[in-house]
Each structure stands twice: as C-alpha cells, then as structure tokens.
C-alpha cells in the first residue's frame, strides 16, 4: 500500500485507537509483568504515531511551499 496523505490520516486514526485501547488495558492490568509488556507496546505505538505525524506535517509544508 502506497502511503498517501489520506492513508496516513487513516493510519493515524487507527494508531490512536490502538493507543487508547492499550492505555485502558494498562490501567486494568494486575501484574507488573503484564503492565511492562503493555508499556513496551505503547512505546512502539507512540513511535509509529510520531512517524505518521511527521509524514503528514512534511507534506503540509510541501503544499504550502508549492502554492
């Protein structure tokens, strides 16, 4: 799948939903081991979100420069 600006926005929405789910899961986790595993997953999701946001912002700048 080619990453377009529209696809990036959809992927950002999906990642935000996953983050919300993991935060809730972390709050409800009982063991420290499970909380640590969920926190590792959250860090990966936050990194993924950062990449997508940078991609979207980069393309916004390109649009503004070409106008």
C-alpha positions, 0 to 999 in steps of 0.5 A: 500500500502506497502511503498517501496523505489520506492513508496516513490520516487513516493510519493515524486514526487507527494508531490512536485507537490502538493507543487508547485501547492499550492505555485502558488495558494498562490501567486494568492490568494486575501484574507488573509483568503484564503492565511492562509488556503493555508499556513496551507496546505503547512505546512502539505505538507512540513511535509509529504515531510520531512517524505518521505525524511527521509524514503528514506535517512534511507534506503540509509544508510541501503544499504550502511551499508549492502554492 
